[in-house]
Amino acid sequence: MYFVTGGAFNGKAEWVKGELLRPDDISFQWHSHFRPEDVLLYPGLDTNQDIIVFEGLEYSILHRLMDKTTNGEQLRKEFTNLFLAWMKWEQEKDKRLVIWIGSDITKGIVPLEEKNRLWRDISGWVYQDLAKISENVVSIWYGIPTTLK
């Protein structure tokens, strides 16, 4: 499993497309989660593909945070369970790969609004959890990849 992070519009998706996905490569699906109607996908979607890419992890966190029935700790557990389920799916068959792409929103000015601070905090915690279980972690800043793990 890969976790690719870094600044917004710093080349994460381009790096994934150029380094992890190739035209002659095995099949893949790309799921973006920038809009509220884009939902988190648990294993069980069309998994005939060998590679699944989830882009916009920070927005998946935000959309779930807007659900008033979810608190921060529940949300963190929900994401950990999601990551573990996809890791299990990945390990069930050779050539399978799950790639998570999430912009680092934890740097810079601390947001004034409580909900935005909570989004930032939960994103940092969720990213820590994902980094721990991912086999590969890459940070992209200004188009330059740095392998962290």
C-alpha positions, 0 to 999 in steps of 0.5 A, spaced: 500 500 500 502 506 498 500 513 501 502 519 497 502 526 501 504 533 500 502 540 498 496 541 494 497 542 487 504 539 488 504 534 483 502 528 487 497 525 482 502 526 476 507 522 480 502 517 481 500 516 474 508 517 472 511 512 477 506 507 479 501 507 473 503 505 466 499 505 460 502 498 459 501 496 466 495 492 469 488 495 470 486 500 475 481 505 477 481 512 480 477 515 485 477 522 487 473 524 493 473 532 492 465 533 492 461 531 498 457 526 494 464 522 493 463 517 498 469 512 501 469 506 498 470 499 502 472 493 498 466 490 494 466 495 489 468 493 482 475 489 484 476 486 478 482 492 477 489 490 480 490 497 482 485 502 486 487 509 487 483 514 492 485 521 491 483 527 496 483 523 502 483 530 506 476 531 503 473 524 505 475 526 512 472 533 511 465 530 508 465 525 514 466 530 519 460 534 517 456 528 519 454 530 526 453 523 528 461 522 528 466 524 533 473 525 532 475 518 535 470 514 531 472 518 525 479 516 526 477 508 527 473 508 521 478 510 517 483 505 520 478 500 519 477 502 511 485 502 510 485 495 514 480 492 509 483 495 503 490 492 505 487 485 506 484 486 499 491 488 496 494 482 500 489 477 497 492 477 490 499 478 487 499 485 483 494 488 487 496 495 489 492 500 493 494 508 493 492 513 497 493 520 495 492 526 501 494 533 501 498 535 507 493 540 510 497 540 517 502 545 515 501 553 515 496 557 519 492 554 524 484 555 522 480 560 526 474 556 526 473 550 530 471 545 525 476 547 520 481 546 526 478 539 528 479 537 520 486 539 520 487 535 527 483 529 524 487 529 518 494 529 521 491 523 526 489 519 520 495 520 516 499 518 521 495 511 522 495 510 514 503 512 514 504 506 519 500 501 516 503 503 509 508 499 506 511 505 502 510 513 504 512 518 499 512 526 500 511 530 494 513 538 494 514 542 488 514 536 484 519 533 487 518 526 491 521 524 497 521 517 500 519 517 507 518 509 508 
